């Protein structure tokens, strides 16, 4: 599972891991190997834009190359630290993020807490859009299965690239899942439309510079429309809003209202049993380097940390006595060994602040109450079966 060739040598040597430090020579060697593997030259201007993480190392700019090398050094040291910590519950590896310039580091974490849940954002919307926490706390308890997994309702994981658009990816992924469950149709909606049009409304967010987790959800709920991803292509940078230039691929099917999940483990579990949840978590270099296992970072996700990355909570489970959340990222399907998803420790002091900013879309009932309840049970049963199949494959 180790990604650095030098780590194999160290494990077989008599050198004490606790005192060994990676030499500059070995770092440089591994850096060159990483460049060969990950820095494939873009073929055209559009591709160069979409491969933003690679442009810094493919140029002749010495400053950019040095910045890339310094990031790689920190990345390699983090990989080594994780993989040689006897208490680590996950493995890390050198990947596409290891060779990017340090200046690109924060582009992968685009959740902006400064524009968090502001009630003024709901003033021009239907009162049913948002259900307050106190109302949810009075509802009947939801029966909790041992595990659940909603990935079968979603398309493959896409890559936000060098743009702090995780908030838009989080919202769109939730909408796609809700739409599928309501209609039985798989559609891919536009990330870029959210990015451009929210950026145009400055008070709601700053596009690639980040926005709050609720921003994308609120925009879709208010507009009651979305272009398809094919029509309104993702270019990973802010642009002019063209929401009226493309046919409407989404007509609010599947959405009834948006609600905030109370900040407890039990409430979050009950929410994800009923559907995909948008959550904010604290992310950093250890998450960028994640490969497999149950993620836990005792330093990054300390009590004073704050969420900086919007992702989707798609399920939960338990493996070998270790409880975990199942999360969907926006860094491409080649990140980690689980198709762009990862597992993170559950039932452990709100790890990485996963309870803080959770949002879920309620589905719109399309038939009579009995039919809706039957469909809901069918969907949940399928998600539970999917989770069991997933757990059998876990290492």
C-alpha positions in Angstrom: 0.0 0.0 0.0 3.0 2.3 0.4 3.5 4.7 -2.5 7.1 5.6 -2.2 9.7 3.1 -3.4 12.1 4.3 -0.7 9.7 3.2 2.0 10.0 -0.4 1.0 13.8 -0.1 1.4 13.4 1.5 4.8 11.1 -1.2 6.1 13.7 -3.8 5.2 16.7 -1.9 6.6 18.0 -1.5 10.2 17.4 2.2 10.2 15.0 3.3 13.0 11.9 4.7 11.5 11.4 7.1 14.4 14.7 8.9 13.7 14.9 8.6 9.9 14.3 11.6 7.8 13.8 11.6 4.0 17.0 12.9 2.3 16.8 15.7 -0.3 18.3 13.2 -2.8 15.6 10.7 -2.3 12.9 13.3 -2.3 14.3 14.7 -5.6 14.3 11.2 -7.1 10.7 10.5 -6.1 9.7 14.0 -7.4 11.1 13.2 -10.8 9.1 9.9 -10.8 6.0 11.7 -9.8 6.4 14.3 -12.6 6.7 11.5 -15.1 3.6 9.8 -13.8 1.3 12.8 -13.2 2.5 15.8 -15.3 1.1 14.7 -18.6 1.3 17.7 -21.0 -2.1 19.2 -21.9 -2.9 19.1 -25.6 -4.8 22.3 -26.0 -5.9 25.5 -24.1 -9.1 24.0 -22.8 -7.4 20.9 -21.5 -4.7 23.1 -19.9 -7.4 24.9 -18.0 -8.9 21.7 -16.8 -5.5 20.3 -15.8 -4.7 23.3 -13.7 -2.8 21.3 -11.1 -0.2 20.4 -13.7 0.5 23.7 -15.5 2.9 25.0 -12.8 5.3 22.1 -13.3 5.2 21.9 -17.1 6.4 25.5 -17.6 9.9 26.9 -17.6 9.1 29.1 -14.6 11.7 28.3 -12.0 9.6 29.8 -9.2 6.7 27.6 -10.1 8.9 24.5 -10.3 10.4 25.3 -6.9 7.0 25.8 -5.4 5.9 22.5 -6.9 9.0 20.8 -5.4 8.4 22.2 -2.0 4.8 21.0 -2.0 6.0 17.6 -3.0 8.5 17.5 -0.2 5.8 18.2 2.4 3.5 15.8 0.6 6.0 13.0 0.7 6.9 13.6 4.3 3.2 13.4 5.2 2.8 10.1 3.3 5.8 8.7 5.1 4.5 9.9 8.5 1.0 8.4 8.0 2.2 5.1 6.6 4.7 4.6 9.4 2.5 5.5 12.3 1.4 2.4 14.2 -1.8 4.1 15.3 -2.8 5.2 11.8 -6.1 3.8 10.6 -5.6 4.6 6.9 -2.9 4.6 4.2 -1.6 7.4 2.1 0.2 7.7 -1.3 1.8 10.0 -3.7 -0.8 11.2 -6.2 -1.7 13.9 -8.6 -1.9 16.6 -5.9 1.7 16.0 -4.8 3.3 17.9 -7.7 1.2 21.0 -7.8 2.6 24.4 -6.7 2.0 25.2 -3.1 -0.1 28.2 -4.3 -2.7 25.8 -5.6 -3.1 24.0 -2.2 -6.2 25.9 -1.0 -8.0 25.6 -4.3 -9.2 22.1 -3.2 -10.9 23.5 -0.1 -13.5 26.0 -1.2 -16.0 26.1 1.6 -16.3 29.6 3.0 -17.7 29.8 6.5 -18.1 33.6 6.3 -21.3 33.2 4.3 -22.8 30.5 6.5 -26.5 30.0 7.4 -27.9 33.5 7.0 -31.6 33.7 7.4 -31.7 36.8 5.1 -30.8 34.4 2.2 -34.3 32.8 2.6 -36.4 36.0 2.6 -37.4 35.7 -1.1 -38.2 32.0 -0.9 -41.1 29.8 0.1 -41.2 29.2 3.8 -41.1 25.5 3.1 -37.6 25.7 1.7 -36.0 25.5 5.1 -37.0 23.5 8.1 -35.4 24.7 11.4 -33.6 22.3 13.7 -36.2 22.6 16.4 -38.9 21.2 14.2 -36.8 18.3 13.1 -36.1 17.4 16.7 -39.8 16.8 17.3 -40.2 14.2 14.4 -40.5 10.5 15.0 -37.2 8.6 15.4 -35.9 6.9 12.2 -35.0 3.2 12.4 -31.3 2.9 11.8 -29.9 0.0 9.8 -26.3 -1.3 10.5 -25.2 0.3 7.2 -26.4 2.2 4.2 -24.9 3.4 0.9 -26.6 5.8 -1.6 -23.9 5.7 -4.3 -26.2 3.8 -6.6 -28.3 6.9 -7.0 -25.4 9.1 -8.2 -23.1 9.5 -11.2 -19.3 8.9 -11.0 -17.2 11.3 -9.0 -16.1 14.4 -11.0 -13.0 16.6 -10.4 -13.3 20.2 -9.3 -9.6 20.8 -10.2 -8.0 24.1 -9.3 -11.1 25.9 -8.3 -12.7 26.2 -4.9 -16.0 24.9 -6.2 -16.5 22.0 -3.8 -19.7 23.7 -2.5 -21.2 23.5 -6.1 -20.2 19.9 -6.6 -21.8 19.0 -3.2 -25.1 20.6 -4.1 -25.3 19.2 -7.6 -24.5 15.7 -6.4 -27.3 15.9 -3.8 -29.7 17.2 -6.5 -28.8 14.4 -8.9 -29.4 11.7 -6.2 -32.8 13.3 -5.3 -33.8 13.6 -9.0 -33.0 9.9 -9.6 -35.0 8.8 -6.6 -38.0 10.9 -7.7 -38.0 10.2 -11.4 -35.9 7.1 -12.0 -33.8 9.1 -14.5 -30.1 9.6 -14.3 -29.1 13.2 -15.2 -25.9 15.1 -14.9 -26.5 18.7 -14.0 -24.1 21.7 -14.5 -21.5 22.6 -11.9 -20.5 25.6 -14.0 -23.9 27.1 -14.0 -23.9 27.3 -10.2 -20.3 28.6 -10.2 -21.0 31.4 -12.7 -24.4 32.4 -11.5 -23.7 32.4 -7.8 -20.5 34.4 -8.5 -22.6 37.0 -10.3 -24.7 37.4 -7.1 -21.8 38.5 -5.0 -23.6 38.4 -1.7 -24.1 34.6 -2.1 -20.5 33.5 -2.8 -17.3 34.0 -4.7 -17.2 31.3 -7.3 -13.8 29.6 -7.4 -12.8 31.5 -4.3 -15.4 29.6 -2.3 -18.9 29.8 -0.9 -20.8 28.4 2.0 -22.2 24.9 1.8 -25.8 26.1 1.7 -25.2 28.5 -1.3 -25.6 26.0 -4.1 -28.6 24.3 -2.5 -30.4 27.6 -2.0 -29.7 28.8 -5.6 -31.2 25.6 -7.1 -34.2 25.7 -4.8 -34.9 29.3 -5.7 -34.3 29.1 -9.4 -36.1 25.7 -9.8 -34.0 24.9 -12.9 -30.5 23.7 -14.0 -28.8 23.2 -17.3 -27.3 19.8 -18.1 -23.5 19.3 -17.6 -23.1 18.6 -21.3 -24.8 21.8 -22.4 -23.1 24.0 -19.7 -19.6 22.5 -19.5 -17.3 22.8 -16.5 -14.2 24.9 -17.1 -13.0 25.3 -13.5 -12.9 29.1 -13.5 -15.4 31.9 -12.9 -17.4 33.1 -15.9 -20.4 35.0 -17.0 -23.8 33.6 -15.9 -25.6 32.0 -18.9 -28.5 30.4 -17.1 -31.0 31.5 -19.8 -28.8 30.3 -22.7 -29.4 26.6 -22.3 -32.5 24.4 -22.1 -33.8 23.6 -18.7 -32.8 20.0 -17.8 -34.2 20.1 -14.3 -37.6 21.2 -13.2 -37.5 20.9 -9.4 -38.5 17.2 -9.6 -37.4 15.4 -6.5 -37.1 18.5 -4.3 -39.7 19.4 -1.6 -37.6 21.4 0.8 -34.2 21.9 2.3 -33.4 21.3 5.9 -30.6 21.7 8.4 -29.6 18.7 10.3 -29.3 19.1 14.1 -25.6 18.8 15.2 -25.6 15.4 16.7 -24.4 11.9 15.6 -27.8 10.4 15.8 -29.5 13.1 13.8 -26.9 12.9 11.1 -27.3 9.1 10.9 -31.1 9.5 10.6 -30.7 12.1 7.9 -28.4 9.9 5.7 -30.7 6.9 6.2 -33.3 9.0 4.3 -31.0 10.3 1.6 -27.7 12.0 0.6 -26.5 14.8 2.9 -24.3 17.7 2.2 -21.7 18.3 4.9 -18.7 20.5 5.6 -15.5 18.9 6.9 -12.0 20.0 7.7 -9.6 19.0 5.0 -5.8 19.3 4.6 -2.7 17.5 3.2 -3.4 14.2 4.9 -6.8 14.0 3.2 -5.3 15.0 -0.2 -2.9 12.0 0.3 -5.6 9.5 1.4 -5.6 6.2 -0.3 -7.6 3.6 1.7 -8.9 2.7 5.2 -10.8 4.8 7.7 -9.6 8.4 7.8 -8.6 9.9 11.1 -6.3 12.9 11.7 -5.9 13.8 15.3 -3.9 16.9 14.5 -5.8 18.4 11.6 -9.3 17.8 13.0 -8.6 19.1 16.5 -11.3 20.9 18.5 -10.5 24.3 17.2 -10.6 23.3 13.5 -13.3 24.6 11.2 -14.9 23.1 8.1 -13.3 24.2 4.8 -14.4 21.5 2.4 -18.0 20.6 1.2 -18.6 17.0 0.4 -21.5 14.5 0.3 -22.3 12.1 3.1 -23.6 9.0 1.2 -23.7 6.4 3.9 -22.2 4.8 7.0 -21.1 1.4 8.2 -18.7 -0.6 10.3 -15.7 -2.8 9.5 -13.7 -4.8 12.0 -15.3 -3.0 14.9 -14.5 0.4 13.4 -17.4 2.7 12.7 -17.2 5.0 9.7 -19.0 7.6 7.6 -18.9 7.0 3.8 -18.2 10.3 2.0 -18.2 11.4 -1.7 -15.4 13.8 -2.7 -15.0 16.1 -5.7 -11.4 15.2 -6.6 -12.1 12.7 -9.4 -12.7 9.0 -9.4 -9.0 8.3 -9.5 -8.5 9.7 -6.0 -8.1 6.8 -3.5 -9.1 3.2 -4.2 -12.8 3.6 -3.7 -13.7 5.6 -6.9 -13.3 9.1 -5.4 -15.0 8.2 -2.1 -13.5 7.7 1.4 -14.3 6.4 4.8 -13.9 8.6 7.9 -14.1 7.6 11.5 -17.7 7.9 13.0 -18.9 8.3 16.5 -15.8 10.1 17.6 -16.3 13.6 18.9 -17.6 15.2 15.7 -14.4 14.4 13.9 -13.4 17.0 11.3 -16.5 18.9 12.2 -18.9 16.7 10.2 -21.9 17.7 12.3 -21.5 21.4 11.9 -23.1 22.3 8.6 -25.2 19.4 7.4 -28.0 19.9 4.8 -30.4 17.5 3.2 -33.0 17.8 0.5 -36.4 16.4 1.1 -38.0 14.5 -1.8 -41.2 15.6 -3.4 -43.9 12.9 -3.2 -45.2 12.1 -6.7 -48.0 9.7 -5.8 -50.4 9.1 -2.9 -48.9 8.8 0.6 -49.0 4.9 0.6 -47.1 4.8 -2.7 -44.5 7.3 -1.5 -43.9 5.3 1.7 -43.5 2.1 -0.3 -41.1 3.8 -2.7 -39.1 5.2 0.2 -38.8 1.7 1.8 -37.7 0.2 -1.5 -35.0 2.8 -2.0 -33.7 2.3 1.5 -33.7 -1.5 1.1 -31.7 -1.1 -2.0 -29.2 1.3 -0.3 -28.8 -1.2 2.6 -28.2 -4.1 0.2 -25.7 -1.9 -1.7 -23.9 -1.2 1.6 -23.6 -4.9 2.4 -22.0 -5.6 -1.0 -19.6 -2.8 -0.5 -18.5 -4.0 2.9 -17.7 -7.4 1.6 -15.1 -5.9 -0.8 -13.4 -3.7 1.9 -9.8 -4.5 2.8 
